Amino acid sequence: MRPLSYVRAHDVDEAVTAVAGDPASTFLAGGTTEVDLIRLGVTAPDVLVDINALPLADVSGTPGGGLRIGALARMSDVARHPAVVAGYPGISQALLLGASEQLRNMASMGGNLCQRVRCAYFRDGVSPCNKRAPGTGCSALDGFNRGHAVLGTSDHCIATHPSDVAVPLVAFDATVRTAGPRGSRSIPIDDFYLLPGDTPEREHPLEHGELITAIEVPGLPLARTSCYLKFRDRQSYEFALVSVLAAVRVEQGTVAEVRLALGGVGTKPWRARRAEAALAGAPATAEAFARAAAEEMRPAVTRPLNAFKVEFAERAIVRALTTAMRGAER
């Protein structure tokens, strides 16, 4: 471990000023990802600004029937919060499936949204990786890429975004609230995650020193019957090969409303807009679900080791929609 300086901030302005004023500084919350990356030599900050004393851990309702989640709320607390369990079960399930109990007790919601990819080539510190060292190439393109993305990829990066809870947040049109050197702003969460394109090192639009303060989820009655399914190589703590958030409302046998998002297959949490459009007004049947799933995965760009994800995702979408529909009927 290289020498580091440590500063403990006591309010948001102090934290933003401390990081914004030093290009070699970074925020420290739960540290479940940041400390690992420092130890691996992937990141090399000189100063860690501890933000755990900031009053950003509350979970509360909003006037429109939505939810406001403080950026420093721990994953385990949010997963078990009564308003989340009752109003947004898909969020609760994604959090509970997203990490081990020990990590959930430490990891913050803001940190979860900003976590870096789990691509082995990014994390080994030496392989060519455009995300870690722009212009060096992407080792995963012709390397071991079984867990990599098939949607939203580019010739410069195919790493999969690892967050579980970001998947339902994208499906529910959440908003990320921030405070930064140029004031506060609100970022729709689907815009918060950037496709790799020609600049895979840029994963989100945050400026240096800009701090996530809260995540706001709008009131959405459909979310009350949402479900999150995660498929992985082992049932214990593991990242998704494919995951699906589904919420569906059926009227007289027809899909009246649907929200669908995918994890494990995209370079960002993937809102399944093609499938949603295909399902609007369609019969609520497994056959219609399968057609919509195939339409969503049609643009997939695969490689020999991850080509299985296309059919895997299609089947997972059908199962998630069927599960959500049955939950709504109950």
C-alpha positions in Angstrom: 0.0 0.0 0.0 1.4 3.4 -1.0 1.3 6.3 1.5 -2.0 8.2 1.6 -3.2 11.3 3.4 -6.6 11.2 5.1 -9.1 14.0 5.7 -12.5 13.7 7.5 -15.1 16.1 6.1 -17.9 17.3 8.3 -20.3 18.9 5.8 -21.0 18.6 2.0 -19.3 21.9 1.1 -16.2 21.0 2.9 -16.0 17.6 1.2 -16.6 19.0 -2.2 -14.0 21.8 -1.7 -11.4 19.3 -0.4 -11.7 17.0 -3.4 -12.3 19.6 -6.1 -9.2 21.5 -5.0 -6.8 18.5 -5.4 -6.8 16.4 -8.6 -5.2 13.5 -6.7 -7.9 13.2 -4.1 -11.1 11.2 -3.9 -14.1 10.6 -1.7 -14.2 7.7 0.7 -17.5 6.2 1.9 -17.8 2.5 2.6 -14.5 1.8 0.8 -15.6 -1.6 -0.4 -14.5 -0.9 -3.9 -12.1 2.1 -3.6 -9.8 0.4 -1.1 -9.5 -2.7 -3.3 -8.6 -0.6 -6.3 -5.9 1.2 -4.4 -4.4 -2.0 -3.1 -4.4 -3.4 -6.6 -2.7 -0.3 -8.0 -5.5 0.4 -10.4 -6.2 3.8 -8.8 -3.6 5.9 -7.0 -5.1 8.9 -5.1 -2.9 10.9 -2.7 -5.7 12.0 -0.4 -8.8 10.2 0.8 -11.6 12.5 1.9 -13.8 10.5 4.3 -17.5 11.6 3.9 -19.1 9.2 6.4 -19.9 12.0 8.9 -22.1 13.8 6.4 -25.9 13.8 7.0 -26.7 11.8 3.8 -27.9 8.5 5.2 -31.7 9.0 5.5 -34.3 7.1 3.6 -37.6 8.9 3.4 -40.8 9.4 1.3 -41.3 12.3 -1.1 -44.5 14.3 -1.6 -45.3 12.6 -4.8 -45.3 9.1 -3.2 -41.7 8.4 -4.2 -38.6 7.7 -2.3 -35.4 9.7 -1.4 -32.4 7.6 -0.6 -29.4 9.3 0.9 -26.1 8.6 -0.8 -24.5 7.3 2.4 -27.4 5.0 3.3 -25.9 1.5 3.6 -27.2 -1.2 1.2 -28.4 -3.4 4.0 -30.4 -0.6 5.6 -32.1 0.4 2.3 -32.9 -3.2 1.4 -34.8 -3.7 4.7 -36.4 -0.3 4.9 -40.2 -0.8 5.1 -40.9 1.8 2.4 -38.6 0.0 0.0 -39.8 -3.5 0.8 -43.4 -2.4 0.3 -43.2 0.1 -2.5 -40.2 -1.1 -4.5 -39.5 -4.8 -3.8 -37.4 -5.0 -6.9 -34.9 -2.6 -5.3 -34.9 -4.5 -2.1 -34.3 -7.8 -3.9 -31.5 -6.3 -6.0 -29.7 -5.0 -2.9 -30.0 -8.3 -1.1 -28.6 -10.2 -4.1 -25.9 -7.6 -4.8 -23.3 -8.5 -2.2 -22.5 -10.5 0.9 -24.0 -9.4 4.2 -20.7 -8.0 5.4 -20.3 -5.8 2.3 -23.9 -4.7 2.4 -23.4 -3.4 5.9 -20.5 -1.2 4.7 -21.3 -0.3 1.1 -23.1 3.0 0.5 -25.7 3.6 -2.1 -23.8 6.3 -3.8 -20.6 4.2 -3.9 -22.6 1.3 -5.4 -23.7 3.4 -8.3 -20.2 4.6 -9.0 -18.4 1.2 -8.6 -15.9 0.3 -11.2 -16.1 -2.7 -13.5 -15.1 -6.2 -12.4 -13.3 -6.9 -15.7 -10.1 -8.9 -14.8 -8.1 -7.0 -17.4 -9.0 -3.7 -15.8 -8.2 -4.9 -12.3 -4.9 -6.7 -13.0 -3.2 -3.4 -13.4 -0.9 -4.5 -16.3 -3.0 -5.8 -19.2 -3.9 -3.3 -22.0 -7.2 -1.7 -20.9 -8.7 1.4 -22.4 -10.7 2.1 -19.3 -7.7 2.1 -17.0 -5.1 3.4 -19.5 -6.9 5.0 -22.6 -5.4 4.1 -25.9 -3.7 0.9 -24.8 -6.4 -1.4 -26.2 -9.0 -3.8 -24.8 -7.7 -7.2 -23.8 -11.2 -8.6 -23.4 -12.0 -8.3 -27.0 -10.0 -11.4 -27.9 -9.4 -12.7 -24.4 -11.5 -14.4 -21.7 -14.8 -12.5 -22.1 -17.4 -15.0 -20.9 -18.8 -12.5 -18.4 -18.6 -9.5 -20.7 -21.3 -7.3 -22.3 -23.2 -8.0 -25.5 -25.2 -4.7 -25.5 -23.8 -1.2 -25.7 -20.3 -2.3 -26.5 -17.7 -0.7 -28.6 -14.4 -1.6 -30.2 -12.7 0.0 -27.2 -14.5 -1.7 -24.3 -16.9 -4.6 -23.6 -16.9 -4.5 -19.8 -20.2 -5.1 -18.0 -21.5 -2.7 -15.4 -21.6 -4.6 -12.1 -24.2 -2.8 -10.0 -27.4 -4.8 -9.2 -29.4 -2.0 -7.7 -28.8 0.3 -10.6 -30.9 -2.0 -12.8 -34.2 -1.3 -10.9 -33.3 2.3 -10.5 -32.9 2.6 -14.3 -36.2 0.8 -14.8 -38.0 3.2 -12.4 -36.5 6.4 -13.9 -34.6 7.4 -10.7 -32.7 10.7 -10.5 -29.2 11.2 -9.1 -28.8 14.4 -7.0 -25.3 15.8 -6.7 -23.4 18.7 -5.2 -20.2 19.9 -6.9 -17.9 22.8 -7.4 -20.5 24.5 -9.7 -23.4 23.8 -7.5 -26.1 21.1 -7.3 -27.7 19.3 -10.2 -30.1 16.5 -11.0 -29.1 13.7 -13.5 -31.6 11.2 -14.8 -30.0 7.8 -14.0 -30.1 6.5 -17.5 -28.0 9.6 -18.4 -25.7 9.0 -15.4 -24.2 5.9 -17.1 -22.3 6.5 -20.3 -21.7 4.0 -23.1 -18.0 3.3 -23.7 -17.9 4.6 -27.3 -14.5 6.0 -27.9 -14.0 7.2 -24.3 -14.5 4.1 -22.1 -12.5 5.7 -19.3 -15.5 8.1 -18.8 -18.2 6.1 -17.1 -20.4 8.9 -15.8 -20.8 12.7 -16.2 -19.6 13.6 -12.7 -16.9 16.3 -12.5 -13.9 15.8 -10.2 -15.2 16.8 -6.8 -18.8 16.3 -7.6 -20.5 14.3 -4.9 -23.7 12.2 -5.1 -26.0 13.3 -2.3 -29.2 11.3 -2.9 -31.1 9.1 -5.3 -34.7 9.9 -5.8 -37.2 7.4 -7.2 -40.5 8.7 -8.4 -43.8 7.4 -7.2 -44.8 4.4 -9.3 -47.6 2.1 -8.3 -46.4 -0.5 -10.8 -43.2 -0.8 -8.8 -45.1 -2.4 -5.9 -45.3 -5.7 -7.8 -41.8 -5.6 -9.3 -39.3 -8.4 -9.0 -35.6 -8.7 -9.6 -34.1 -12.1 -10.8 -30.4 -12.7 -10.8 -28.7 -15.6 -12.6 -25.0 -16.3 -11.8 -22.5 -19.1 -11.6 -23.1 -19.7 -8.0 -25.8 -18.8 -5.5 -23.5 -17.3 -3.0 -22.0 -13.8 -3.5 -21.3 -13.4 -7.3 -21.9 -10.9 -10.1 -24.7 -11.5 -12.5 -24.3 -13.3 -15.8 -27.8 -12.0 -16.5 -30.3 -10.2 -14.3 -33.7 -8.7 -14.9 -36.0 -6.2 -13.2 -39.6 -6.7 -14.3 -42.8 -5.0 -13.4 -46.0 -5.5 -15.4 -49.7 -4.5 -15.2 -52.1 -6.6 -17.1 -55.7 -5.6 -18.0 -58.1 -8.1 -19.6 -55.2 -10.3 -20.7 -53.3 -7.4 -22.3 -50.1 -5.7 -21.1 -51.2 -2.2 -20.0 -47.9 -1.1 -18.5 -44.4 -2.6 -18.2 -41.0 -1.7 -16.9 -38.0 -3.8 -17.8 -34.3 -3.5 -17.3 -31.3 -5.8 -17.6 -28.0 -6.4 -15.8 -25.0 -8.5 -16.7 -25.4 -8.0 -20.4 -24.8 -4.3 -21.0 -21.9 -1.9 -20.6 -24.4 0.1 -18.5 -27.5 -0.9 -16.6 -29.7 -1.6 -19.5 -33.3 -0.2 -19.9 -35.0 -2.7 -22.2 -36.9 -0.1 -24.2 -37.2 -2.3 -27.3 -38.9 -5.0 -25.3 -41.1 -2.5 -23.5 -42.3 -1.1 -26.8 -43.0 -4.6 -28.2 -45.1 -5.4 -25.1 -47.3 -2.3 -25.1 -50.8 -3.6 -25.8 -49.5 -7.2 -26.5 -51.2 -10.2 -25.0 -49.7 -11.2 -21.6 -48.5 -14.6 -22.7 -45.2 -16.4 -22.7 -45.1 -16.3 -26.5 -45.4 -12.5 -26.5 -42.8 -12.1 -23.8 -40.4 -14.3 -25.8 -40.9 -12.1 -28.9 -40.3 -9.0 -26.9 -37.2 -10.5 -25.4 -35.8 -11.5 -28.8 -36.4 -8.0 -30.1 -34.5 -6.5 -27.1 -31.5 -8.8 -27.7 -31.5 -8.4 -31.5 -28.7 -5.8 -31.6 -26.4 -7.9 -29.4 -22.8 -8.1 -30.4 -21.4 -11.4 -29.2 -18.1 -13.2 -29.0 -17.6 -17.0 -28.9 -17.4 -17.1 -25.1 -20.3 -14.8 -24.3 -22.7 -15.6 -27.1 -24.7 -17.8 -24.7 -25.9 -14.6 -23.0 -28.4 -13.8 -25.8 -30.6 -16.8 -25.3 -29.9 -16.7 -21.5 -31.2 -13.1 -21.3 -34.2 -13.9 -23.5 -35.2 -16.8 -21.2 -34.5 -14.7 -18.1 -36.8 -11.9 -19.4 -39.7 -14.3 -20.0 -39.2 -15.8 -16.5 -39.1 -12.3 -14.9 -42.1 -11.0 -16.7 -44.1 -14.2 -15.8 -43.0 -13.9 -12.2 -43.9 -10.3 -11.9 -47.3 -10.9 -13.6 -48.1 -13.6 -11.1 -47.1 -11.4 -8.2 -49.4 -8.7 -9.5 -52.3 -11.1 -9.8 -51.8 -12.1 -6.1 
